[in-house]
Amino acid sequence: MMLPGTPDLAGRTVLVCGEARAARRAVARYRDAGAEVLTAVAPSDLAPSGVAPSDSTPAEAAPGRPTRPEVLDRVALVVVVRTGADDDGWGALAARCRERGILLVAEPAAASGGNVTLVGGGPGRADLLTVAARAALAQADVVFYDRLGPAGPDSVIPAAELVAALAPGADLVDVGKTPGHHKVPQGEIERQLVEAALAGRTVVRLKGGDPFVFGRGAEEVRACAEAGVPVTVLPGVTSAISVPGAVGVPVTHRGVSKLFTVASGHQPFSEDELEHLAGLGGTIVLLMGVGTLPQTTAGLLRHGLAPETPAVVIERGFCDTQRSTAAPLDRLALAAAEAKCSSPAVIVIGDVVASGDDWTRLAEEFGAGSGEGVRA
């Protein structure tokens, strides 16, 4: 798959000029697009016949490397990878390309390698990836990606296909987890990240949402730091805020809620935790909480949260199959069960839900006190 706006280079010849390590991403990207890629490490690789090569030219040309300027006659595109030192001796190439009507583009050198970048992939929609995330993916030699990365499990474009387009030529490693099944244990993910970086590769760890919101990003940063691997974190749009927003639910609202609490419902809450959640006021946002929803709602009611408190379960946020089920707190677990709600889902409990699209439909169609769920 190529991203929109990418020229079709399948079967055409592309000349990539620059030091091999710096040019590796350009070479991988154009090969991935189906082009025949030729490489030139030094300007002397394109020297006219009879001109002695410079000392910087290898004694033996690598496969696919041109040694005469006539090669430009069959080239559709010339790519010069700059390393920051003037024009690196490639200035005369521009004139040759103009003479032949060949498009010439300059690209920055690939990252030096031997590092890891943790990238937040956002809530599931490709256009909610940050600019920095896209740039990191474009420079990656290898990408370790999650099940809930950009595009999401139910998108028209599968996550793996989108990642391949954003990181063309990179090795892609699926380390995604499903509820109750971790095909690649966390410790093994960390080992592979470190191993790839220590081998000199530019590594991207692509995670759903934000790496530091129940994403175990801190564990991966620690593993890299302990191994002496440079690591950078690029935040992502977290589903805890964005998915409620997708159905018109603000997690805070002037005069309604001045705080929100994000909690993991992966394991049942203790009585102390339920008491504190019920007593904080404001908005409660639960991630990974569908499986424990009956215990959670019963506990919140037991500790004093009003039965009529508005609540909603939002499944598969930002995917084509996004769906919401809204009900008062005392009926939420039953409504979710009747609707067969499943992960991934974000659960919002609090008066702010009454300002959202789904709760408005609930009030209009069934009456806010009826306990019926709205399913969109």
N, C-alpha and C positions, 0 to 999 in steps of 0.2 A: 504493500500500500504506500502511495505517495501522498503527502499533504497537498491540499489545494494550492495551485500556483506554482508547484514544482514542475520544471520542464521535463518532458519525456525524453530520456537519454538512452533508452533501451537500444542496444545494438550500435550505439554511436561511440566515437572515440573521444576521451577526455584526457588532457595532459595536465598532471598535477606536478607543480614545480616547488621544490623546497626540501629542506632536510627531512629525512625519512621519519624520524620520531615526531617532529612538529607537524608533518603532513599526514600522519596516520589516519586521523579522523576523516579528512577530506577523501583520501583513497578509499576508506571503508564505505563512506557514504555514497560515492559515485558508483562503486562496484555494486552496492546494494540496489542502486537504481537501475542496474542492468547495463551500465556502460563498460566498454573496454577501456581500462585505465592504464595509461602510460605514465611513468614517473621520471622526473629529472631532478637529481640532487644538487647539481651545480650548473651555472650558466654554460660551462664548457661542454656539458652533455649535448648542447644544441649548437656547438661551434661548427662553422663551415668546414668542409673537407680541406685537409692540408694545414689546418690550424692546430698547433700542439695544445693538448689539454692542460689545464692548470693543475697545480698540486692537489687541489681539493677534489679532483675527479678520481673515483675509485679505479684501481687498475683494471678491474673487470666490471662491465656494466651489468647491473642486476636485470633479471628477466622483466621485460616490459619497459625498459628504459631506452629512450631514443638517444642516438649519438650523432645525429645529423639534423640540420634545420629543415630538411625536406619533409620530415615527419609532420610538420605543421599543415601540409597539404591535405591530410586526411583527418585533421582534428576539428571537432565541432565546438569545443570549449577548452580554454586554458585557465587553470586555476593556480594562482601564485600564493603560497602560504608564507606569510611574513613572520619573521622572528624578531622584528623591532630594530634591526641594524640597517638604517638607510633603506635602500630598495633591495639589499642582498645581491646586487649584481644583476637583477632581472630587468632593469629599466629598458634595455634595448629590445627586450621581448615585446614590449607594448607596440613599438613601431612595426615589428614584423607582423604582429597580429592585425594592426590597422591595415597594412598593405594587403593582407589576405582576407580581410573582412571577418576575422575570427573574434568571437566574444571572449574578453579576458576579464576575470574577476579576481579580487584579492581577498583572502581570508586570514583571520588571526591564526596563530599557531595553536595546535592542540595543547591542552594542559600538560604539565610536566609529568603527571602520573604519580602513582604512589600515594593516593589520597582517597578519602571517602566523603561523599556528600549525602546527607540525609535530606530527602526532598519530600515535603508534604504535597500529596497529589490532590488535595481538596475533596469535596463531598461526592464526586463521581462524574461531573460534567467536564469535558475536555477544556472548554473555554474558561473554566475557573482555575486552571493551572496558572501560577504566577509566571511573569516574564522570566524571573530568575530560575524557576524550575525548568522551563523550556530550554534555557541556555545551558543549564547543567546537563540535561539529557542529551543535547546536541553534542556535547563534548565527551560523553561517556564511552568508555571501552567495554564496560559490562554493567548491566542494570539488574538488580535484584528487586523484583516487584511483587506487590501484594495482590490478593484477590479483589480488594475494594479500591484499587487505584483508579486513575482517570478512565473514563468511559463507563466503568461500572459493570456488574455482571449481566445486566439486562439491556445494555445499550445496543444500538444498531451496529456500532463499531466495537467489537470486543476489545477488552483492555489490552490484551497481548498485541493485537494488531495496531492499536494506537501507539503503544509504547515503541513498537518496531518503527513506526513512522517518525516518532519524535527523536529516536536514538538510532538512526539508520546505520547499519553496519556493526552495531554493538552486539555483544553476546547478551542474550536475555535469559534470566534464570527466574522461574516461577517458584516463589517461596510462600505462596498464599496459604492462609489458614481458613478453615471453615469451622463452625461451631462443633466442638468436641473432636476435631481432627486436625492435627498439626503434622502435615506430611514432612515438613522440614522443621525439626525442633529449634527453638530459639537459640540455643547454644551453638547449633550447627550453622545457623544463619550468620551469627557473629564470627564464627571461625572462617567461613567462606569470605566474608567481607574483608577480614584482616589478611587472609591469604592472598586474595586478588590484589589488594593494595600493596602488600610487601613485594609482589611480583612486578611492581611498577605500573600497574594499571590505574586508570581513572575510573573510580567506582561510584555509581549512584545507587543508593538504597531508596526506592520509591515506595512510599507508604500512603495509605488512604488518609484523608483528613489532614491533621497536623501531627508531626512525629512525636510531639510531647504531650498529646492528649490521648491517653490510653493506647499509645502506639509503641510502647517499649523502646522508644527512641533513646532514652537516657541510658538504658542497658547497652545499646549498640555504641553510643558515644564512649561509654566507659571501656568497653572492650577494645575499641580503636586506640583510646588514650593509653591504656595499659600496654598495648603492643607498639606504641610509638608511632602510630599512623595518624597523619593530620586529618582532622575531621571537621566538616562544616555542616551547619543545620540551616535549611531553608524552610521557614514556616509555611504551612498550608492553611487554606480556608477550612476551619473545623466544622464538621457536621452538627455539632452541638448548638451552633448559632445559625448556620446557613440553612439547614433543613427545615427548622421551624419557620424561618423567614420565607421559604419557598411556598408555604401555605398561608402566609400572611400573619404568622404568630411572632410578635416581637418578644424576646426574652426579658426585656425591661420595658416599662411604659410609665411615663410621668403620671403620678397620681394613682398608679395601679401596683407597680412592682419596681422597687429600687435596687433589687439584687436578684441574682440567679445562681443556683448551685448546680454544678455538673457532677454527676455521680455515675459510677459503673454499677450496673445491675447484674453483672456476670455471675456473682455469688449472692445468695440471700443476705439482706442487711441484718445486723444484730439489733436487739431491742434499743440499745443506746443510740445507734446510728439512726434508727427510725424515729426515735424521740427527738433527736436534734434536727433531722430533716423536716419533721412536722412543725417544729417550733421556730425555725428560722424565718418563716414567712417568705414572701417573694415567689420566685419561680423555681421549680425543680425540673431539671433536664436529665433524663436517664438514657445512657447509651448501653447497648447490649443487655437490655432489660426485659425483653419479651418473655423469656423463659421463667423469670422470677416475678412476673407482674402480679399474679394473685397474692403472693406473700407480701409484696411491696405495698399494694393498695390496702390490703387488710391491716398491715402494720401502721400505715399513715392514718387510717381512720381510727385505729385503736388509740393512737397517741394524739387525737384531737383535731385532725384536719377535717374540715367540713365535708359531708357527703356530697354536697352539690358543687364542690370545687370543679371547674371545667378542666378537662384533660383530653389529650389526643395522642394516638399512636400514628406516626408517619413512617411508612415503609418505603424503602428503596428511593430515598430522596434524590431528585434530579435525574432519575432514570425515566425511560418511557413508561414504565409500569408503576410509577409512584402512586401511592394510595394512602388515604388517611381514614382512620376510624376514631370518631370523637364521641365522648360520653361523659357524664358526671363521674367523679372519682369512684363513687360506690357502685357504679355499673361498668366501669372501664374494663375490668378483667373479663367480665362476661361478654361484653361487646367485642373485645379483641379475640376471644375464643370463637365466637360465632362467625367472625370474619376470617378466621384462620390466619391471623397476623403472624408473621415470621420475620426473622432477621434477614438483612440489616434493617433496623428501625430506630427511630428517635422518639422517645416518649416525653411529652411536656405536660406538667401538672401545675396549674395555677390560674389566677384570674386573667392573666394575659391571653390565655387561649380563647377567651370569649371575644377577643377582637379579631380572631383569625377567620379566614374564609370558611373553613370546615365547621367551626362551631356556630357560625352565623347560619349556615344551612341547616345545622341540627336544630337550632332554635326555631327557625322558620318552618321546617317540615314536620318536626316531631314534638317540639316543645322542650325547653331545656331541662325540664324535670322528669321527662318520660323515661330517660335512660336508654333510649334507642341510639344505635350507632349510625353515623353517616359514613358511607363508604364511597370514595371517589376514585 
